[in-house]
Every structure is written in C-alpha cells, then in structure tokens.
Amino acid sequence: MTPTVPHSKPVTVRMFSQRFSSTPLGARLARQLALYRLDSWGYPYGSAVSDAAALIVAELGANAVTHGRVPGRDFELQLTLCGAAALCDAPGAGADLARVLRIDVSDTRGERRPPRPGEIAAPDASAVGGRGLLLVDVLADRWEVLDRLPVGKTVRAELDLPR
C-alpha cells in the first residue's frame, strides 16, 4: 500500500524580512537585497516593477536612516508579494490585479512621523532634499504610515501588479 501525498496548493504569499544598520550602507544594502529578492520572484532587474520598487526602497530606507535613526537601533525592510490583492487586504486594489507587492520600512522613531499621503508639500526649487516621499507618492499605488509596536513606525507602500 502506497501512502497518498496530498497535493499542495501553490504559494500565494512570499515574504522577505531583514534588519539593516541605520547607516547609508544599510540603506544601500536594503535596496540591493530587495532587487535580488524581486529577481528571484520573477521580476527581473530593469523591469518596471523592479525599478519602481528599487526607488521606493531607496527613498524609504534613506528616510529611516536620516530621520528615524536611533543610535544602536536598526531599521527593518519587509517585502510581501501577495498572490491576490485580497490576500494583502489592499484597499482600492481592483479585481483585475493578480498580485500586490507590499514594501514596509520600519524604524524606532515613532515620534518623528512623515506627512501623510496628500499632505506632502513640494520643496523649494533650490532645496537639496525633500523629494523622497514625493517619489513614493507618485510610484506607489497606495502608501501610509502605521504605528509599529512596541515602538516606532512603519511606512508602507504598495504596488499593484497586473496579471
């Protein structure tokens, strides 16, 4: 008698989570590892999804290092590729979407929160910085700032991926 092996369902959610030092090197490594992970998930380097995610991770990582840094504390990157928009609980995601890429960057400075979506003011033309969240606002289909328990905040950006 041969035991029957149950058929496994295909993976519908893929996750990557890593902590990085709150330094420019940590932010750069977060971007590079995010691109590597997306490539392994079938979104090759140089694709529209890969490029948009790289910019979002770079900007949120730079913000975590610059504005959310606490000496001795790391920041965290989490990528979640959901097989269906409903699995990610993505509000506003249409039924024609097969996948959602969720990018979460968390730091320990909960008291220093960025402006919410729709509240971002454009910097002066001569300003050196202040454009990172404008890029996130343009590239991401949705983004928000969430409390992180027990301490800190998470900036979440989501990309709707077509079928």
N, C-alpha and C positions, 0 to 999 in steps of 0.2 A: 504494500500500500504506500503510495506516494502522498506526502502531505501537500495540500494545496497552498499556494502562496497567494495572498490577496494582492490584487492589482493596486498599486499606489497611484494616487492622483498626482498630476504634475504640480510642481512647486508654483504657488501663486504669489508668494511674498518672498523677496530676497532682501537681506539686510547686511549692512556693513557698519560697524561702530568702532571708533578708535579715539583715544585721547592723545593730544599733542601738547608740547610745551608752548606756553604763551609767549612765543618769540616769532619774529619774521620767518625764521627757518621752519618753525612748526606750521605756520600758515601755508608756506610753500609746499611742505610735505603733504599737508591735508589735500591740497589741490591735486598734486601728482598722484596720490593714492586713490582719490576719487575718480580720476580719469582712468587709472588702471582697473579699478573695480567695474566701472561702466563698460570698458572694453571687454572684460571677461563676461559681462552680462549681455553682450551682443550690440553695444552701442560704441562703434569704433572711434578711435582718435580722429578728430577733424570732422565728425558728423555734427549736425545742427544740435542734437541733444547733448553731445559731449561738450561742445563749445559753450553752450548756454550754461550747463551745469558747472563747467570749469570757472566761468566768470562769477557765478553765484557763490560757489565755494570760496573762491579767492577773496571776494568782497566781504562775505560774512566772516571768514577766517581773519582777514585783516582787521575788521571791526572788533572781533573778540580779543585780538592781541593788543590793539590800540586803546580801545575804550573799556573793555571788560576784564583787563588784566588785573589779577591779584597776585602779588609775589608768592611763589611757591605753589600756585594752583594752575592746572591745565585747562584747556578748552577741549570740547568734545565735538566730533563730527559724526553724524549718523545719516546714512543713506538708506532709504527704503524704496524698493521697487515693488509696487503692488500690481498684481495681475489684473485687477479690475478697480475702477475708481471707487466702487462701493466698499472694497476691502480697506482702502485708505481713509474711508469716511471723508472723502474730498467734497466739500460743499461746492456746488456750482459746476462740478465736472459733468460733462454730458455723457449720455448713454453710449455715444459712438466711440468713446475712448476705451482702448483696451488696457492701458496702463497709466499709472501715475508715479512719477519719481518725486519722492519727498526728501528734502535736504534740511536737516536740523543741525544748527551750530549752537552749542550751549557754552556759557561761561558762568563764573561765580559772582559777577557784579549785578545783582538784581536791582540795585538802586539806580543804576545808570542804564536807562532804557532808551532805545532809539524811538524816533517818532513812528506812529502807526501808519499803515498804508493810507494814502490820501492826505497825509499831514506833512509830507516832505517838501521843504522849501528849496528851490534851486539856489545854489550858492552864487556869489558874485562871479562875474566872468574872470576876474583876476585871482580868485581864490585857488589855492593849490589843491585842496581836498574838498570833501563834502559831496562827492558824486556817487559814492558806492551804493547807497540804498536807492538812488535814482535808477542805477543799472538793474538792481534786483527788482525794482518795481516794474521796469519795462520787460525784463526777461521772464520773470516768473508769472504763472497764471494766477497764483494766489500766494500771499505771504502774510505772516502775522508774528507777533511777539507773545510768547507764553511764559508763565511762571515755571520755574524749574524747582522741584522740591528735592532736598530741603532748602537749598539756597541757590540763587542765581536766576538766569533767564535763558530761554531758548528762542532763537529766531528761526522760523520755519518758512521755507519756500517750497512751492510745488510746481512741477512741470507736467502738464497733460501731454501724454504721448499718444499720437494717433495709432490706429490699428495698422 
